[in-house]
Amino acid sequence: MTVSKIDLLNKKFNRCIRGYCPDEVDLYLHDVAEAIGQMADDNRRLAERLSQCDRSLAARPPEPDTGSNPAALREAMAAGRRIVDESTGKARQDAQRILEEARAEGARLVADANLLKARVYEDIADLRAQREAMAQELRRLLEGHFRLLESSEASSDARRPGGEFTFADGGE
């Protein structure tokens, strides 16, 4: 899979609750894109330079044999090509390693976010249970106070106008 600087800069990720920090990922992708772009530019410059050298050698008239060795020149050119190929391969390996590290970091961030999400759901369930328990306790207290109020009203109805109490069964 080849990835260009433009591919990385245009890559969009889905957002999720408490997911990755978009600014950090965007900054990291920008840095990776710049590195890949620089390697691609270096590769193009080296390939162009190699091509110019090839054209220059091909256009030159054969020199009289003054001790130079055309086979040695060809070997040097082949060595230069190998160096360019090795540099390109290393750049691709480095880019692949960077992408794998970014993917691993992304997976770690998603896993952390999922753990946090599960904890939040547990906290919500705990809070709902506490709310229900407090509502039941409040109902119990209110019912108790209501009974006290009713019994207080019943005993105040049983009083005589002179301030003395009478029994509810009619006796004194």
C-alpha positions as CSV (number, residue, x, y, z in Angstrom):
1,M,0.0,0.0,0.0
2,T,1.4,3.4,-1.0
3,V,0.5,6.4,1.0
4,S,1.2,9.9,-0.2
5,K,1.5,13.1,1.8
6,I,-1.9,14.2,0.4
7,D,-3.5,10.9,1.4
8,L,-2.4,11.4,5.0
9,L,-3.4,15.1,5.1
10,N,-6.9,14.3,3.7
11,K,-7.5,11.2,6.0
12,K,-10.5,11.7,8.2
13,F,-11.4,9.6,11.2
14,N,-14.8,9.0,12.8
15,R,-15.4,10.8,16.0
16,C,-16.8,9.0,19.1
17,I,-17.6,9.9,22.6
18,R,-14.4,10.4,24.6
19,G,-12.3,9.1,21.7
20,Y,-8.9,10.3,20.5
21,C,-7.8,13.9,20.8
22,P,-8.5,15.1,17.2
23,D,-5.9,17.9,17.4
24,E,-3.1,15.5,18.5
25,V,-4.0,12.9,15.8
26,D,-4.2,15.7,13.2
27,L,-0.8,17.1,14.3
28,Y,0.8,13.6,14.2
29,L,-0.7,12.8,10.8
30,H,0.6,16.2,9.6
31,D,4.1,15.4,10.9
32,V,4.0,11.9,9.2
33,A,2.8,13.4,6.0
34,E,5.6,16.0,6.0
35,A,8.2,13.2,6.6
36,I,6.7,11.1,3.8
37,G,6.5,14.2,1.5
38,Q,10.2,15.0,2.3
39,M,11.3,11.4,1.5
40,A,9.3,11.4,-1.7
41,D,10.9,14.7,-2.7
42,D,14.4,13.4,-1.9
43,N,13.6,10.2,-3.8
44,R,12.5,12.3,-6.9
45,R,15.6,14.5,-6.7
46,L,17.9,11.5,-6.4
47,A,16.1,9.7,-9.3
48,E,16.3,12.9,-11.4
49,R,20.0,13.3,-10.6
50,L,20.6,9.6,-11.5
51,S,18.7,10.1,-14.7
52,Q,20.8,13.2,-15.6
53,C,24.0,11.3,-14.9
54,D,22.8,8.5,-17.1
55,R,22.0,11.0,-19.9
56,S,25.2,12.8,-19.5
57,L,27.2,9.6,-19.7
58,A,25.2,8.4,-22.7
59,A,25.7,11.7,-24.5
60,R,29.4,11.9,-24.0
61,P,31.6,10.7,-26.8
62,P,33.7,7.8,-25.8
63,E,36.9,9.1,-24.3
64,P,40.2,7.8,-25.5
65,D,41.4,5.2,-23.2
66,T,43.4,7.2,-20.7
67,G,43.2,4.6,-18.0
68,S,39.6,5.1,-17.2
69,N,37.6,1.9,-16.9
70,P,34.0,2.0,-18.4
71,A,33.2,-1.1,-16.5
72,A,34.1,0.6,-13.3
73,L,31.9,3.6,-14.2
74,R,29.0,1.3,-14.9
75,E,29.6,-0.5,-11.6
76,A,29.6,2.9,-9.8
77,M,26.3,3.9,-11.6
78,A,24.8,0.5,-10.5
79,A,26.0,1.1,-7.0
80,G,24.4,4.6,-7.1
81,R,21.1,3.0,-8.2
82,R,21.3,0.5,-5.4
83,I,21.9,3.3,-2.9
84,V,18.8,5.1,-4.3
85,D,16.8,1.9,-4.1
86,E,17.9,1.2,-0.6
87,S,17.1,4.7,0.5
88,T,13.7,4.5,-1.0
89,G,13.1,1.1,0.6
90,K,14.2,2.4,4.0
91,A,12.0,5.4,3.6
92,R,9.0,3.2,2.8
93,Q,9.9,1.0,5.8
94,D,10.1,4.0,8.1
95,A,6.8,5.3,6.8
96,Q,5.2,1.9,7.3
97,R,6.6,1.7,10.9
98,I,5.3,5.2,11.7
99,L,1.8,4.3,10.3
100,E,1.8,1.0,12.4
101,E,2.7,3.0,15.5
102,A,0.0,5.5,14.8
103,R,-2.5,2.7,14.3
104,A,-1.4,1.0,17.5
105,E,-1.7,4.3,19.4
106,G,-5.2,4.8,17.9
107,A,-6.2,1.3,19.0
108,R,-4.9,2.0,22.5
109,L,-6.8,5.2,22.7
110,V,-10.0,3.5,21.5
111,A,-9.6,0.8,24.2
112,D,-9.0,3.4,26.9
113,A,-12.1,5.3,25.7
114,N,-14.2,2.1,25.9
115,L,-13.0,1.4,29.4
116,L,-13.9,5.0,30.4
117,K,-17.3,4.6,28.8
118,A,-18.0,1.4,30.7
119,R,-17.0,3.2,34.0
120,V,-19.3,6.1,33.2
121,Y,-22.2,3.7,32.6
122,E,-21.4,2.0,35.9
123,D,-21.4,5.3,37.7
124,I,-24.7,6.3,36.1
125,A,-26.3,3.0,37.2
126,D,-24.9,3.6,40.8
127,L,-26.3,7.1,40.8
128,R,-29.7,5.9,39.7
129,A,-29.8,3.2,42.4
130,Q,-28.8,5.9,45.0
131,R,-31.5,8.2,43.7
132,E,-34.1,5.4,44.0
133,A,-33.0,4.5,47.5
134,M,-33.1,8.2,48.6
135,A,-36.6,8.6,47.0
136,Q,-37.8,5.5,49.0
137,E,-36.3,6.8,52.2
138,L,-37.9,10.2,51.6
139,R,-41.3,8.5,51.0
140,R,-40.9,6.5,54.2
141,L,-40.1,9.7,56.2
142,L,-42.9,11.7,54.7
143,E,-45.4,8.9,55.4
144,G,-44.2,8.7,59.0
145,H,-44.5,12.5,59.4
146,F,-48.0,12.3,57.8
147,R,-49.1,9.7,60.3
148,L,-47.7,11.8,63.2
149,L,-49.6,14.8,61.8
150,E,-52.8,12.8,61.6
151,S,-52.5,11.5,65.1
152,S,-51.7,15.0,66.3
153,E,-54.8,16.4,64.6
154,A,-56.9,13.5,66.0
155,S,-55.7,14.2,69.6
156,S,-56.3,18.0,69.2
157,D,-59.9,17.3,68.1
158,A,-60.4,15.3,71.2
159,R,-59.7,18.3,73.5
160,R,-62.4,20.1,75.3
161,P,-63.0,23.8,75.0
162,G,-61.7,24.3,78.5
163,G,-58.3,22.9,77.6
164,E,-58.9,19.5,79.2
165,F,-58.5,16.3,77.3
166,T,-61.3,13.8,76.7
167,F,-60.9,10.2,75.7
168,A,-61.8,9.1,72.3
169,D,-64.3,6.6,73.6
170,G,-66.3,9.3,75.3
171,G,-65.2,8.7,78.9
172,E,-63.3,11.1,81.2
